[in-house]
Amino acid sequence: MGQQHNLTGQRIAVLAADGVEQVELVQPRSAVEDAGASTALLSLKPGEIQAMNHDVEKGDTFAVDRVVGECSPDEFDALLLPGGTTNPDKLRQDPDAVRFVRDFFATGKPVGVICHGPWTLVEADVVRGRTLTSYPSVRTDIRNAGGNVVDEEVVTDHGLVSSRNPDDLPAFCAKIVEEFAEGKHPVHPEGATAGR
């Protein structure tokens, strides 16, 4: 199975809102927890968020641990951004969520994003000069924001791990555990400090 990566003692922020694709929330969260990390589900308001299956069927609800506007990137070692179409659309319209993502990138700590998740990265202006992948409908937005898009199962660039869709989850989960174990990277030369 190759090298085992240990995330014991790490605290991972999972940022999501109503409409999150359930499998993209559950599997990566389980992967980092199985490696020893603790996770906190951050969202726009307290209570629960409604997950979806295939974007259109209601899935389970998940308890929110913290409101993103009350959190600092300093409290976490890594960030996970699952997809689903309405989840990142809600996040990118929320100033607190966008600020949290922008500030998180400025720390150089690792980030995992999948499917439609990069919409929030585009809004936070952190894809400029980076190479990543996403769901096909998000790729023009990434290019327009100065990012380089490739069509691969999993892509890593300065601690940013990205994948295209739920079919990529096995590779995505393995790579985020590896990158999160490596920890902080030098701050990306472009984009990471945008807006500061």
Disulfide bonds with the S-S distance in Angstrom:
none
